[in-house]
Amino acid sequence: VQLQASGGGLVQAGGSLRISCTLSGQTFRSYTLGWFRQAPGKEREFVAAIRANGGSTHYADSVKGRFIISRDNAKNTVYLQMHSLNSEDTAVYYCAADKSIILSSIPSVSAYDYWGQGTQVTVSS
């Protein structure tokens, strides 16, 4: 399984950005997909996730109402649409995937077996 994230960049505070992650090598629809982020000097933290098959979504409180996670099973791609960005959203964003995650483990870094290389999102004030 390989994950390739893309779409990061520099955006002004209050702006929007969409990042993407493509999974190759396996049956995409069978995977729960997550987005995590890591700012300098901080631990990697959960941002959002979308379950396999039924596609229920889950968000960290810090992004709820601003970020939207979605998946396109035909394109093997998961998206993170980010709105109302602020400086605290500046981080490297990582996509992650796993076939079997229980609900309570969705926000856990250790629950995901596969990780992409990360894409930098920088919000300027």
ABEGO torsion letter per residue (X at the ends): XBBBBBGBEBBBBGBBBBBBBBBBGBBAAABBBBBBBBBBGBBBBBABBBBBGAGBBBBBAAABGABBBBBBAAAGBBBBBBBGBBAAABBBBBBBBBABBBAAAAABAAABABBBAEBBBBBBX
